[in-house]
Amino acid sequence: MGRFLKNVSTSILPRGLLLPCALALMLASPPAQAGSGGRYNDWELWSSAANAVLPAKRGQQGPFRLNAALGVVSAPEYLGSDTIATKPLPLLDVNYRGSLFLSTQQGIGWNAWRKRTLRAGPRITFDFGRAAGDSPRLAGLPDIEIGTELGLFVESFISSWRFKGDIRKEIGGGHAGLLLNGEAAWGSRWSKNASLIMGMRATFMDDTYAESYFSVAAANATATRTVYTAASGFRDFNAYFQIVYDFNQAFYVATELRGTALMEQAADSPLAEVDAFVTGSLMLGYRF
């Protein structure tokens, strides 16, 4: 039912470098966490609906495209928590000539290989870590610091389908592990102004990531938190649907509902209070 609309930045930024520079500062200094349980542990997924649809091009020309949005997300305090927290969810996404991008959703990257239905290249993303104060369940555990991830991504479009994959290795003092992500989604116009996207995503973690987030060392074991050694394997699978409604080519609203199931190595951890959960987000945005 029509070609899947590309997941890229969507309109034109007024001339000048003020906003790109401001975004670079935001990305270099990830936001402080709100309260003891305000970790943004999956910002990229939570805000993806706001960047899922590319409207028809307008007559304006310029090197920059910008997508700015603000919304809320309801999500677990940490991966595996049974406590749902509501957090503000900002988005600022800048694209320069379809090649370079700075984004709170996609990270900092370069579309080194760019075709009509394919883009791929290197990028930098951030992992916001985890603190012992995020939940009573984590009390006494070492904090996982905010980390910088270096990786490669690929995104391909075939008719109404979009396929995405990436590999990322943490190099900045955080979890120090490696993640592999794969995703497939189908999208189409629901009406003249509304688009519907449905997809599935899987994440694979290496031993180091699993140990950082899901293992419990003997020194940190308690009567209710037994020793546990997590190993490499699939971290989780999730399925989602998104609706994006364009009021016009500039203003839009985007919403998402996503269900996630933790796989064996994560679900069996004594840190996991649940092995499945649902997240939801709502964002109002403007494309310049």
LUMBA-319747 format. One record per atom (N, C-alpha, C, CB): x, y, z; residue in three letters. Coordinates in pm, whole numbers, plus 50000, padded with zeros to 5 digits. Atoms other than C-alpha are relative to their C-alpha. Glycine has a CB too. Example, Ala and Ser with C-alpha at 12.3 -4.5 7.8 and 13.67 -1.06 7.14 Angstrom:
<rs>
500894988150000ALA 512304955050780ALA 500905012050000ALA 499015000350125ALA 499184988149994SER 513674989450714SER 499235010950073SER 500415004649858SER 
</rs>
This chain:
<rs>
500834988150000MET 500005000050000MET 500885012550000MET 499055000050122MET 499164988150008GLY 502645024749900GLY 501324998150070GLY 499295011950057GLY 498675001549946ARG 506315028949980ARG 500075005150145ARG 501005007549913ARG 499784995949861PHE 507325030650347PHE 500715013549999PHE 500824989450079PHE 499414986649997LEU 508145066850434LEU 501265000050084LEU 498995010350055LEU 498685001149939LYS 511785071050526LYS 500065006350138LYS 501035006349910LYS 499804995449863ASN 512795075450890ASN 501215009250006ASN 500164988150097ASN 498924990250000VAL 514895106850848VAL 499465013350046VAL 500645001249860VAL 500434986549964SER 514825143350951SER 499145005649887SER 501215009250028SER 501064997450094THR 512015161350776THR 499825014049948THR 498804996250060THR 500204987250061SER 512275198150705SER 501195009050013SER 498815006650057SER 498864991450022ILE 514375228550664ILE 500195009650117ILE 499845007749871ILE 499634991149892LEU 516175247850937LEU 500365013649944LEU 501164994250081LEU 499554987050046PRO 516595285250901PRO 501525000449995PRO 499485011050091PRO 498564999250022ARG 520075294950788ARG 500735003050131ARG 500335010649895ARG 499194997749881GLY 522845295251046GLY 500264987250075GLY 499345010050090GLY 499565011949930LEU 524435271051286LEU 499615000050147LEU 501494998549988LEU 500334999049859LEU 522875281551617LEU 499374987350053LEU 499075011550023LEU 500685011949949LEU 520535251751654LEU 500874987649991LEU 498714997849923LEU 499115011549999PRO 523025225451534PRO 501035000450112PRO 500724999049868PRO 499024998849892CYS 525575238751783CYS 499354997150135CYS 500635013950000CYS 500705002649875ALA 523005238352062ALA 499734985150018ALA 498685007950005ALA 500265014449993LEU 522105202451977LEU 501274992450033LEU 499424995049869LEU 498735006749972ALA 525755192251977ALA 500345000850149ALA 501145006249917ALA 499754998649858LEU 526065206052331LEU 499084990950081LEU 499815014550043LEU 500935008949931MET 522955186852438MET 500484985649996MET 498605001149940MET 499575013750017LEU 524335154552300LEU 501294997350075LEU 500184996849855LEU 498745001849929ALA 527755160052454ALA 499794999350151ALA 500965011349966ALA 500315000149857SER 526125165052796SER 498604994450019SER 500115014350060SER 501335006049986PRO 523235140052830PRO 499285005350123PRO 500124984850009PRO 500774993349895PRO 520415153053049PRO 500074992850133PRO 498565001149959PRO 500045005849866ALA 520385147853422ALA 498734992050016ALA 500095010950109ALA 501165008649981GLN 518035120953538GLN 499045006350100GLN 500424986050046GLN 501014993949914ALA 514775132353696ALA 499714990950118ALA 498715003049922ALA 500295007949883GLY 514565119554050GLY 500864987650007GLY 498564996250003GLY 499195012049982SER 515925086154166SER 499734989649894SER 499764994150135SER 500315010350097GLY 514185066253895GLY 499715005649862GLY 498844992050046GLY 500334993450125GLY 514265088953592GLY 500904996549885GLY 500035014450019GLY 499065003750106ARG 516725070153370ARG 499314999049864ARG 500684986950033ARG 500505001050137TYR 516215073852997TYR 500664988049935TYR 500285013249918TYR 499285012050042ASN 517155037752928ASN 499714995649858ASN 499694988950092ASN 500275003750139ASP 515615035452579ASP 499445011849922ASP 499014988249993ASP 500464987650063TRP 515235071152452TRP 499824998249849TRP 500985011450027TRP 500055001750145GLU 515925060552093GLU 498704993449956GLU 501184991649952GLU 501245006750035LEU 512935037252086LEU 498795008550036LEU 499914986450068LEU 501164992549953TRP 510575059152287TRP 499655011549907TRP 500255005450140TRP 500264988350084SER 510975088752051SER 499994996849851SER 501055010650027SER 499895003650142SER 511155069251723SER 498755003549919SER 500294985249987SER 501224996950075ALA 507525076051630ALA 500035014149942ALA 498784998550090ALA 499954986250045ALA 508255113251598ALA 500915001949879ALA 500465008950111ALA 499074999250112ASN 510875105751332ASN 499704989449894ASN 501444998650049ASN 500315011550084ALA 509035078451143ALA 499475003449862ALA 499024991550070ALA 500674996750126VAL 507375097450858VAL 500655012249937VAL 498515002550023VAL 499484988950078LEU 508815119850588LEU 498895005349910LEU 501234995749916LEU 501074994750084PRO 506105142450439PRO 500535004249864PRO 499315011850069PRO 499604995550133ALA 506135154350082ALA 500865012450010ALA 498775002749912ALA 499084988649996LYS 508925179250008LYS 499285012849962LYS 501194997649907LYS 500534986850031ARG 508095215850006ARG 500955007349905ARG 499785008250128ARG 499194992650096GLY 509455242149769GLY 501225006750061GLY 499175010249933GLY 498884993449936GLN 511845256450028GLN 501284992149978GLN 499735001850148GLN 498715006350018GLN 515545249649986GLN 500925004450112GLN 500595003549862GLN 499044996849895GLY 518415249050233GLY 500744987550041GLY 499305006350119GLY 499205011749967PRO 521125226350369PRO 499524992450123PRO 501415004150021PRO 500405006249874PHE 519495219150706PHE 498534996150001PHE 500295009350115PHE 501365004149971ARG 516375200150804ARG 499924997650150ARG 499584987249918ARG 500135001349856LEU 515055200651159LEU 498634994750038LEU 500255013450067LEU 501235005449943ASN 512455181551354ASN 500115001650151ASN 499784984849959ASN 499994997649856ALA 511675193151709ALA 498664995650057ALA 500275015050032ALA 501235004949940ALA 509135176851939ALA 500164999450151ALA 499634986149944ALA 500025001449855LEU 508125174352302LEU 498814991250036LEU 499905014050072LEU 501085009049961GLY 506085147452471GLY 500284993450133GLY 499794989649894GLY 499835007749876VAL 505845122152752VAL 500084985249965VAL 498845002750100VAL 499945014550015VAL 506635085252789VAL 499754993650135VAL 501374995649942VAL 500175008349881SER 505505059453043SER 500794987349979SER 498494997150029SER 499075011150020ALA 508195033153089ALA 500544995450135ALA 501155004049906ALA 499425004749874PRO 509895011753358PRO 501155008850047PRO 500494985649984PRO 498914992149945GLU 512345028953592GLU 501364994749953GLU 499945000050152GLU 498825006050061TYR 514985004653462TYR 499554987449928TYR 501124996850107TYR 500385011650079LEU 514984974853228LEU 499744988050091LEU 501104996649896LEU 500385010849911GLY 513074948053418GLY 499265004650124GLY 501204992450041GLY 500724994849884SER 511504970953679SER 498494998349982SER 500345014850023SER 501465000850006ASP 507844966453767ASP 499355013450035ASP 499494989050095ASP 500514986649970THR 507495003553851THR 500055008649874THR 500815006650114THR 500084991850120ILE 506315025553566ILE 500095014750040ILE 498674997249922ILE 499824985849975ALA 507455061753562ALA 499635007849874ALA 501465003150043ALA 500324991150112THR 506245090553343THR 501085010649991THR 498595006550018THR 498874991150018LYS 509045111653198LYS 499745009549883LYS 501304992049978LYS 500064991350118PRO 509225142252970PRO 500924994649891PRO 500405014550036PRO 499265005950111LEU 510485132652625LEU 500225010449890LEU 499254987749944LEU 499704990350106PRO 512155159552411PRO 500664993349880PRO 500895011150054PRO 499335004550122LEU 513335154452053LEU 500535012149926LEU 499044991749909LEU 499434990050088LEU 515685175851849LEU 500874992649900LEU 500825010950079LEU 499375008050104ASP 516835161551517ASP 500395009249885ASP 499064988749952ASP 499484991350105VAL 519045180451270VAL 500734991649896VAL 500935010950059VAL 499365007050110ASN 520115167550929ASN 500615010349905ASN 498984990949925ASN 499304990950090TYR 522675184550704TYR 500214993449864TYR 501365004350061TYR 499905004750138ARG 522285178450331ARG 499794984949986ARG 501355003749944ARG 500285014250008GLY 521005143350397GLY 501194991250033GLY 499514996649866GLY 498775007449978SER 524495133150502SER 500354998850148SER 501135006549925SER 499644999849858LEU 525355143450859LEU 498765002350084LEU 501065010850029LEU 501144997649912PHE 522905141851147PHE 500455000850146PHE 498964988949984PHE 499864998349855LEU 522785152851511LEU 498604998450058LEU 500655013950038LEU 501365003349961SER 519835138551697SER 499954994150140SER 499394990349900SER 500235006349871THR 518605131152046THR 499404986149983THR 499095008650086THR 500605013150026GLN 516885101251885GLN 500964990549929GLN 498755001649918GLN 499155008650081GLN 519435088051635GLN 501495001050035GLN 499815003249856GLN 498604998249965GLY 522705100551788GLY 500695009549904GLY 500714986750001GLY 499174991850088ILE 525535117051595ILE 500564990849893ILE 501145007250079ILE 499575009650101GLY 526265101051259GLY 500175005849862GLY 499044989049994GLY 499704996550138TRP 527135101550894TRP 499394989349910TRP 501545001349975TRP 500535009150101ASN 525135086050610ASN 501064998249891ASN 498665005549940ASN 498875001650092ALA 528315074550440ALA 499594993349870ALA 501104991950067ALA 500535006950117TRP 526425051850202TRP 498545003949990TRP 500184984350009TRP 501364994450007ARG 523275069350085ARG 499444998349860ARG 500015015050040ARG 500735002150123LYS 520975057149811LYS 498535003350023LYS 500164985349950LYS 501424996449988ARG 517295062649742ARG 499284991550105ARG 499304998549865ARG 500695009049908THR 516215032449947THR 500954993850101THR 499274989149924THR 499035005949909LEU 519305026350159LEU 500895010950057LEU 500854989449929LEU 499004991549938ARG 521475044850406ARG 500764992050104ARG 499365012750063ARG 499165007349906ALA 524345032450620ALA 501215008450034ALA 500424986449943ALA 498814992649962GLY 527315045750809GLY 500304998750148GLY 499865014449962GLY 499655000149858PRO 528945051851147PRO 499165009950080PRO 501485003150019PRO 500684990449913ARG 527315068951442ARG 500444997950144ARG 498484998649987ARG 499745000249856ILE 527735076851810ILE 498665001050071ILE 500975011550044ILE 501224999649919THR 524935069352055THR 500405000150147THR 499064987949967THR 499734999149857PHE 524615071952433PHE 499154990150078PHE 499755014350051PHE 500725008449905ASP 523645047652706ASP 499975007550133ASP 500684985750015ASP 500144991549883PHE 522275065453012PHE 500244992850131PHE 498625006050001PHE 499555006949880GLY 523385038753255GLY 498894996750098GLY 501005008250068GLY 500955003749894ARG 521755028853581ARG 500665003150134ARG 499604984749991ARG 499484996749867ALA 522155040253941ALA 499324991450105ALA 499785015050032ALA 500565008149892ALA 521655020754260ALA 498785006750061ALA 501054997550109ALA 501134992849945GLY 519245048054369GLY 498775000049912GLY 500395013850027GLY 501155000350089ASP 516945041654072ASP 498864991550056ASP 500424994849864ASP 501045008949947SER 515085014654267SER 500554992950124SER 499554989549892SER 499545007849885PRO 515234996854606PRO 500594986549961PRO 498854997850096PRO 499495012850045ARG 515874964954410ARG 501495000749964ARG 499194995249879ARG 498624998250044LEU 519214979354295LEU 500935004850111LEU 500055009749885LEU 499224994449890ALA 520384991854636ALA 501254991750026ALA 499155001050127ALA 498745006949971GLY 524024983454701GLY 500774995449878GLY 499744988550085GLY 499305003950122LEU 524874975454340LEU 500865011649949LEU 498994995649892LEU 499224989150059PRO 527594995054159PRO 499205007249892PRO 501324994749942PRO 500664992350105ASP 526315023053938ASP 500614996649864ASP 500135015250028ASP 499525000750138ILE 526565019653560ILE 499995014149946ILE 499114990349911ILE 499904986150039GLU 527825053153438GLU 499455002249859GLU 501455004650007GLU 500394996350136ILE 526535071653131ILE 501154996549906ILE 499635015149991ILE 498965004750091GLY 528415056952836GLY 499815004949858GLY 500044985050001GLY 499994996250140THR 529315065552479THR 500204987649916THR 501105010549971THR 499955012050083GLU 528675039152212GLU 500405003849857GLU 498644992750001GLU 499574998250138LEU 530485037751879LEU 499474988349918LEU 501565000949989LEU 500615011050075GLY 528735018051606GLY 499805002849853GLY 498704996550060GLY 500364999250141LEU 527545012051252LEU 498514996949988LEU 500864990249914LEU 501425002350021PHE 523965013151125PHE 499724997949852PHE 499165011950055PHE 500485001550137VAL 522075003150813VAL 498485000650004VAL 500504986749935VAL 501454998950010GLU 518505011150706GLU 499614998849854GLU 499485013450060GLU 500395002650138SER 516774998350394SER 498485000249989SER 500574986349952SER 501444999150026PHE 513335003950240PHE 499664991749877PHE 499565014749981PHE 500495008150111ILE 511534978650021ILE 498495001049999ILE 500484985050013ILE 501444997550008SER 508054989549915SER 499505005850132SER 499244986949966SER 500564995049874SER 506044993750238SER 500794995550122SER 498574995750014SER 499225005749891TRP 508754977150448TRP 501265008050027TRP 500354985549970TRP 498744994149958ARG 511654991650643ARG 500774989850083ARG 499775013250080ARG 499145009049925PHE 514584970950773PHE 501175007950056PHE 500504988249910PHE 498934992749933LYS 517094984151025LYS 500874990350079LYS 499425010950093LYS 499075007849918GLY 520164970151195GLY 501135008950046GLY 500544987949922GLY 498824992649956ASP 523034983351401ASP 500804991750099ASP 499585013450064ASP 499105005749901ILE 525994972851609ILE 500615011650075ILE 501104990949935ILE 499464989149920ARG 527254994351896ARG 500844994650114ARG 498875008950054ARG 499085004049894LYS 530194990852135LYS 500245011950091LYS 501354994749942LYS 499824989249904GLU 530415011452452GLU 501495002050028GLU 499234997150131GLU 498574997149989ILE 533795028852475ILE 500305011150100ILE 500565003849864ILE 499814987949920GLY 533285057052725GLY 499854998350149GLY 499065010149956GLY 500075001549855GLY 533305042153076GLY 498654995850054GLY 500375012650062GLY 501315004749956GLY 529755028553087GLY 499974984950015GLY 498935004449901GLY 500155014549984HIS 528644992353050HIS 501114992149932HIS 498664995749944HIS 498845006150067ALA 531634984352819ALA 499644988149911ALA 501014995550103ALA 500425011550078GLY 529574958852629GLY 499685003349856GLY 498824993750064GLY 500364998950142LEU 528334953252275LEU 498564995649983LEU 500944991449911LEU 501385003350032LEU 524774952952141LEU 499824998949850LEU 499055010650057LEU 500425001550139LEU 523324941051810LEU 498485001549997LEU 500454986149940LEU 501444997850011ASN 519864953251707ASN 499534997249858ASN 499655014450040ASN 500635002350129GLY 517624941951422GLY 498535003350007GLY 500214985649954GLY 501394995549997GLU 514234955851325GLU 499374999149862GLU 499915014450053GLU 500774999950124ALA 511574951351059ALA 498665006750028ALA 499804985549944ALA 501254992849979ALA 508544974051017ALA 499275001849868ALA 500255013650066ALA 500874997450115TRP 505634979050780TRP 499245012950026TRP 499004988049974TRP 500704987449981GLY 504075013050724GLY 499195003949878GLY 500985010850032GLY 500864995650110SER 501335028650517SER 499135011650049SER 499134988349947SER 500984989649967ARG 498945058050502ARG 498714993650045ARG 499765009349880ARG 501285004549949TRP 495885051650713TRP 498885008649942TRP 499975000350155TRP 500904990450062SER 494175082650579SER 500865010749935SER 499005006250105SER 499244989450066LYS 495175114550401LYS 501065005950093LYS 499075011049952LYS 499104993749906ASN 496825127850717ASN 500684990550099ASN 499275010350076ASN 499505009349898ALA 497535096850927ALA 500784988649938ALA 498844994550083ALA 499175011450040SER 500245070550891SER 500064989950113SER 501425004649960SER 499935011049904LEU 500375036751064LEU 501284992149974LEU 498744990849990LEU 498785008050010ILE 503625018251134ILE 499934988950103ILE 501295008750021ILE 499965011549909MET 503884983351287MET 501324992949979MET 498794990349975MET 498695006250015GLY 507144966051363GLY 500384990950115GLY 501035010549985GLY 499435008749898MET 509244941551563MET 501505002650006MET 499704985049970MET 498594997149978ARG 512734945351709ARG 500604989850096ARG 500195014350054ARG 499295009249912ALA 515294922051870ALA 501365005950034ALA 500174986049933ALA 498704995049954THR 518404930552074THR 500814988450057THR 499835011350106THR 499065010349952PHE 521394907452131PHE 501105006950079PHE 500604991749881PHE 498974994149915MET 523884914752410MET 501174990450016MET 499425003850138MET 498855008549976ASP 527414902152468ASP 500164997550150ASP 501285006349941ASP 499805003549859ASP 528794888252797ASP 500215012350088ASP 501194990750013ASP 499664988349918THR 530104921952916THR 498765008350030THR 501045008749929THR 501244992749977TYR 526784939952868TYR 499114992450098TYR 499255002549868TYR 500855008249913ALA 524904911053032ALA 500495000550144ALA 499974985549950ALA 499454999449865GLU 527264911553330GLU 499725013650065GLU 501504997349998GLU 500204986649945SER 526944949253373SER 498575002250047SER 500375010649897SER 501404996749971TYR 523134950453367TYR 499224989250074TYR 499325003049873TYR 500865010649946PHE 521924916553487PHE 500674990650100PHE 499464992049888PHE 499325008849905SER 524604898653694SER 499965005850141SER 501454997749957SER 499884996149860VAL 524804899454074VAL 501224992750057VAL 498694996650082VAL 498795005949942ALA 528254893854228ALA 499734995550143ALA 501165010149996ALA 500175005249865ALA 528674875054556ALA 500025011350104ALA 501084989750032ALA 499894988949905ALA 529634907654729ALA 498735008450007ALA 501175008949962ALA 501234992050005ASN 526284922954629ASN 498744991850023ASN 499915007149867ASN 501155008749977ALA 524044893354706ALA 499385002850136ALA 500404985249989ALA 500744998449874THR 521364895954973THR 499054988150014THR 499225013750005THR 500965010849978ALA 518654873555114ALA 498984999249888ALA 499305001850133ALA 501004999750108THR 516324884354832THR 500635002349862THR 498995010950028THR 499314997650127ARG 518974889754562ARG 501194990449992ARG 500485015049988ARG 499005010750003THR 520924858054488THR 501105003049898THR 499344986749967THR 498914998950097VAL 524224855054305VAL 499514995249863VAL 501244991650047VAL 500455003650135TYR 523644854153931TYR 501045004749899TYR 498615006149969TYR 499064996650107THR 525954853553629THR 499284999449867THR 501234990550001THR 500674999450130ALA 524344865253308ALA 501034998349888ALA 499235013549984ALA 499135002550114ALA 525814854952973ALA 499405006349875ALA 500224984849980ALA 500474994450126SER 525494866452614SER 498744992849952SER 501114999149894SER 501245005550053GLY 522194860852439GLY 499075011349962GLY 499334990650103GLY 500994989650031PHE 519104878952323PHE 499545006650129PHE 498794994049922PHE 500454992549883ARG 518254906252571ARG 498485000950003ARG 500615014150000ARG 501454998550004ASP 514684912152455ASP 499504999949856ASP 499575012950070ASP 500754998350124PHE 512144911452173PHE 498865009650031PHE 499474986249943PHE 501164991549978ASN 509514938252130ASN 499255002249869ASN 500435013450060ASN 500874996950113ALA 506634946851900ALA 499305013250029ALA 498974988649974ALA 500564986849979TYR 505104980951846TYR 499085004149886TYR 501115010350016TYR 500694993050108PHE 502645001751653PHE 500025015050030PHE 498544994849983PHE 499894985549991GLN 502865038951587GLN 498985006449907GLN 501435004849964GLN 500884991950083ILE 500415064551455ILE 500565014249996ILE 498524999950055ILE 499514986350019VAL 501635097651312VAL 498925007649923VAL 501385000249923VAL 501034991950065TYR 499045124251228TYR 500595013649966TYR 498755001550091TYR 499494987250049ASP 500135153951017ASP 498865010149989ASP 500714998349864ASP 500984989250013PHE 498025185051077PHE 500265007749870PHE 500065009550123PHE 499544994450127ASN 500025200050788ASN 501444995049982ASN 499925016049998ASN 498645004850023GLN 503575196350655GLN 500975003850111GLN 500515005249870GLN 499134995849890ALA 504965212750969ALA 499604993550133ALA 499975015350014ALA 500445004949871PHE 502865202751273PHE 499514985549991PHE 498905009050056PHE 500455014049997TYR 502255166551369TYR 499904995450145TYR 500974990849921TYR 500035006949872VAL 501415144151663VAL 500344985349974VAL 498605001550071VAL 499565013950018ALA 503005109751706ALA 499804992550131ALA 501484999449955ALA 500215008349882THR 502075081751944THR 500484985849973THR 498525000150042THR 499515013750014GLU 503455047152010GLU 499584991750120GLU 501544999849986GLU 500205010049896LEU 502555016052210LEU 500944988449968LEU 498494995250007LEU 498975010150024ARG 505334990152252ARG 499974989750113ARG 501425006549988ARG 499925010849903GLY 505324956352425GLY 501344993049991GLY 498884989949978GLY 498665005649996THR 508664941552534THR 500034987650088THR 501015010350051THR 499805012249923ALA 509544906452651ALA 501504997650018ALA 499334987749930ALA 498615003249972LEU 512884899852823LEU 500254985449972LEU 500365003450146LEU 499635013950027MET 514674868552711MET 500734993750120MET 500894999349874MET 499575008249886GLU 516194841452934GLU 501075006550087GLU 500504986949950GLU 498894995049920GLN 519484857353041GLN 499625012450080GLN 501185003249912GLN 500474988049930ALA 517764890053135ALA 498844996750094ALA 499585010749900ALA 501215002949921ALA 514454875853261ALA 500324991950125ALA 498994992449915ALA 499655008449885ASP 516164850853496ASP 500815007450105ASP 500754988049954ASP 499214992249904SER 518194878153667SER 499155003650121SER 500565012749934SER 500764995749881PRO 517144885354027PRO 499725015050000PRO 500774996350127PRO 500284985850011LEU 517184922053924LEU 498745002749920LEU 501175007149936LEU 501204998450083ALA 514274916553685ALA 498774996850083ALA 500074990849874ALA 501235002049925GLU 511004921453868GLU 498874995049911GLU 499585013050067GLU 500975005050098VAL 508994914253551VAL 500784995549877VAL 498935010949963VAL 499335004250123ASP 509854896653228ASP 499305005149875ASP 500094984949995ASP 500694993750113ALA 507434916453009ALA 499375012950049ALA 498934990549938ALA 500574987149962PHE 506184952253008PHE 499585007549875PHE 501015008350083PHE 500514991750109VAL 504464978652795VAL 500445014350024VAL 498444999049990VAL 499684985849994THR 505645013852720THR 499115007649901THR 501515002549969THR 500814991750090GLY 503735042452559GLY 500525014249999GLY 498524999750041GLY 499534986250010SER 504635076952433SER 499055008149913SER 501435000549943SER 500804990550078LEU 502905107652291LEU 500845012549982LEU 498625003350071LEU 499144988650028MET 504745136152117MET 499325009449901MET 501354995349946MET 500484989650090LEU 503785168951950LEU 501235006849941LEU 499065010250073LEU 498784995150062GLY 506285181451695GLY 499765010149890GLY 500764988749946GLY 500014989950106TYR 507155207851440TYR 501224998149913TYR 499965014450058TYR 498915001750096ARG 509245204051126ARG 500295013649933ARG 499644989149894ARG 499614987350060PHE 511145234851010PHE 500494997849858PHE 501075006950085PHE 
</rs>
